[in-house]
Amino acid sequence: MRGRRGKGSEGFKVRTDLALESREAAQRGRRPDDGVAVREWREPGGCAMTEVRVKSERGARIMGKPVGTYLTMDLGRESGGDEGELLRAAEQLGQQIAGLAARVLGREESGFDGVHVLAVGLGNLYVTPDSLGPKVLGSLRISRNVADGEGGPIVSGIVPGVMAQTGMETAEILRGIIRETKPDLVVAVDALAARSVRRLGTTIQLTDTGIHPGSGVGNHRHGLTKKSLGIPVIALGVPTVVGAAAIAQDTVGAVAAALERGRKTRGVGAWLEQMGEEEQYQLIREVLEPELGQLYVTPPDIDETVKRLSFIISEGIHRAFYGIG
């Protein structure tokens, strides 16, 4: 996404992989019948949840997201808590994965006996902010090699690497695997890009629309969707980076106030404040990107953050399909 209005666009789109943030950006001035429904709740004793359902093509155009369901799990302090808190978060995530998987497979949520799940860890193990997917797969219980036909789910896994390592699109690799192993469902895990710093490492997004590797950082690859792979795709992601331009835009108010206090810069601050969000964002990008390129920022404790989140997600997948941790 280029962050400006173009042909067929219905609003300002700051680059983000999170449907919740796309909804926040598009919400101003929209009618309740804009093709997007939002529901919020809190799990008993646990995480805050937000469901964004894109119900129509009009909603998809407004959101810049495909029609489907997007669940956002706000971990809050659980993302940095003790093992008990992490396990509670994993249990709640597992319930959401199980519910979504049952829905896309047309099954009862009570069990996944005989269901073959292909888990895909997207990203680059050697780049910490992009290593979430491979680290989840490294902790996942794989059962296809020991399945004995006596019930229970069948889980296989693959870390396909990135195109710079393999020279192949992830979708190409997965289509070959799916053709040979015939799974029923793909569960893909990837690192995401966020609009807000406060969501880095504290939010898990779960969706039934599949995933577009690299889209949040402007690196558009072939999507991993039911249409492209031939079977349902559930995607889980955690934002680990945020664009420098988005961070700079968050400081516009403070910069404008400081300029208004200066004798020589008085009036410039008022001009900045009067600009719309789109104009502010474009101005910042035009200043930053010729010098720095498309710069993305990640937290200083990203190693520990990825470790915690990979634990929650792998345990959540275990609970969803195996029923236990």
N, C-alpha and C positions, 0 to 999 in steps of 0.2 A: 504494500500500500504506500502511496506516495504522499498522503496527508493533504490532498487538495481535492476540490471538486472537479470532476471530469465528466465526460459524456456518460449519462446513465446513472450518475451518482446522486444520492439523495441526502448527503450530509458530510460533515467533517469527520475524517477517519484518521486518528492518530494510530501509528503502527502498534498493534498489540495482538497477541494470540488469545486473549481472554475475552470470552463472550460477555462477561459481566462488565468489563471496561468498555467494550463496544456499545453496550446498551446505555451505559452512563453518558458516553459521548453523544449518542443519538437521541437521548431522552428529552432534551430541552425542546419544548414547543410541540411535542408529538401528541397525537390523540391516543386514547386507550385502544382504539381499533387499528393500530398500525401494524398488526401482524406479528407482534411479539408479546408474549405473556411472561410475567415475572412472579415467582412465588418465593417467599422467604420463611424459614423456620429454624429452630435450634433443636438439635438432637438432645434427648434427655441426658443431662449431665455432661454434655459434650460440645461438639463443634457447631458453629453457625453455618447454615446451608442456604444457597440461593439457586433456584432453578430458573433458567432462561429458556423458554421454548420459542423457537422461530417457527411460526405456523404457516407462513405463506411466502411466495416469491417477493411480495412487497416488503415483508419483514426481512427477508434475506438481503434485499438491496439496501435497506436502511442500515442493517447491522454489518454488512460485508461478511456475513457468515452463512453457510448453507442451512437449509431447513432441517430442523432436528432439535434435540434436547441437549442442553449444556448445564451440568451441575457444577457448582463451585463450592468447595469445602474450605471454610476459613478455619485454619488450625489454631490460630491464636497462640497461646502459650504452650499448647501441646506440642508444637513443632520444635520447641527447645526444652521440653520437660524431661522427667525421668522415664525409665523404661515402662512403668505402669501407664503413664500418660500417653506415651507413644503407642502402646498396645491398644489403649482405648480408642485412639484415633484410627488405628489400623482396623479395629473391629467395625467402627462406623463406616470407614471407607469400603470395607468388604461388603457390608450390607448394600451400599449404593451400587457397587460393581455387580453384585449378584442380581439386584433388581433390574438393572439396565441390560445385563446379559440375558436374563430370562425374557425380557420384553423383545429384544431383537431376534432371539432364537424361537420365540413363540412357545416357550416351555413354562412349566411351573417353577417358581423360584426355590422350591424346597430341595432341589438336588440337580446335579449335572452329571449323573451316571452316563458313561459312554460318550460324553461330549468331548471332542478334541479341540483344545484351545492352543493356538499358536501365539506365544508371547514374543513380542518383538521389542528389543531394546535399541532405540534409535539414538544416534549421537556418536561422539568421539570420546573414548575412554581416557585419552591423553590430554583432553582440554577440560578442565574441571567443571566450568559452568555447563558444558555440553555432555557431561559423563553420567547424567542421571539414568538414562535408559540402560546403558551397559551395566551399571552397578546394580540396578534392580534385577536384571537377568542373572547376574552373578550370585544373587542370594535366593533365586527362585528354585522351588522344588520341581524338578523335571521328572515326569513319570512315563513318558511314551516308551522309553527304552526298557522299562520294567513292567509295563502293563500286562496283566495276566488274563484279561477278559472277564474278570469276576466283578465288574462294576467299578464305580468311581470315575472321576474325570481322567482324561488323557491330556497331559500338558507337555508340549514341546517348546523349544525356544531358539531364537537366533539373534545374534548381534550383527547386523549386516554391514556395519561400518558406514563411512561417509564416502561420497563420490570421489573425493580427492585420494582416498585410499584404494578404492576398488575399480574406479572408472565406470561403474554401473549405477544406474538409478536404483534406489531402494525398491521401488515398485517392480522393477524387472526381476530383481533377486527373489522377491516374495512371490511373484507369480509362478516362478519355477518351483519353489518350495511347495506352494499350495497345490500345484498340478501333481506333484509326486506324492505328497503326504496326505492330502485331502482333509485338512482341518475343517471344523464347523464355524470357528470364530477366530478372529485376530484381536488380540489385546496389545496395543502399541503404547509404549511409554517414551516420552520425549521431554526435553527441556524446552521451556517457552520463553517468550519475551513479554514483558508487562509494560503498562503505561505508568503505573504508580510504584514508587520505591517501596511503599509499605506492604506490597503484595509479594515481594521477592522472598521466596522460601517459606511463605506462610499460607499459600493457597494451592489447592489441588483442583484442577479442572478435569471433569469426566464427561465425555460426550459420545453419542452414538453416530456422529457424522464422519468419523474417521479423522485423518490428520494430513496436513500438508507440510512435510519436513522443510524447515528453514523459512517458512513464510513470514514469521514474526520479525525476522531480521532482513527481510527483503530478498531472500535467497529462494526463489520459487522453484520447487521441484514437483515431480509428478505426485499427485495426491494418493494417499492410501485410503481408499474408500470402498464401499460395497460395489460401486460401479466399476472401479478399476481393478479390484481383486477378485470379484465374484462371490465373496462371502461377507457377512457382517463384520464391521470393524468398530471396536470400542477404543477410544484414545484417552490416555491419562497423561496429564502434563503438569509441571510445576514451573512457574516463572523463575528464572535464575539471572536474567539480564534485563536492563531497562535502557532505552536509548538516551544518549546524552542530551539530545534536543528536548526530550520530554522532561528531563530533570531541570534543564535550564528554564523551560516554560513555567515550571512550578515556582520559580523564584521571581517571575515577572513582577508580581505585586510588590515585593520587597525592593526590587531594583527601581521601579517607578517611584516609590516613596522616597528612596535615597536621591534620585535625580531631582525631585521636586524641592528637596531641601537645599540643593546647590544653586548658587546665584546664577551661574552661567548655564546650567542645565534645566532651569525651571521651565516648564512647558513641555519638555520632552517626556517627563514622567506621565503627565496627563495624556499625551498622545499615545503612549504605550498602553495605558489602561483602557483607552477608548477603542483600541483594536480588538477585533474578535479573536477567539481562540485560534481559528484557522490562520488568520493573518500573523498572529504572534508566533505560531509554530513554524510557519513558512519563513518568517524573517530570521528566526533562530537557526533554522537549517541552512539558509542561504549564507549566514555568517560562519557557522561552524564547519559545515561539510567540505567547503573548498580547502580548508586548512587541515581538518582532522579526519575527513572521510566520514562514513557512517559509523560513528563511535558508539559502543555499547559498554555499559558499566555493570559490574557485578559486586556483591558485598565482600568485605575482606575476610569473612568467616565462611566463604562458600564451600570449602572442603568439608567442614563439619555439617553445614546445612545439607549438602548433597548426601552425606552419610546418613543423617537422620531421616531425610525424606525417602531415600531408597529403602530404608528399613520399613517405614510406614507403608509404602506402596507394595513392596514384596509381601509383607505380612497381610496386607489387605487383599491381595490376589489369592493368597493361600486360604484365607477365611471365606472368600467368595466361592471358590470352586471346590476346595477340599473340606471346608467347614470347620477347620481348625488352623491354628498357627503353626 
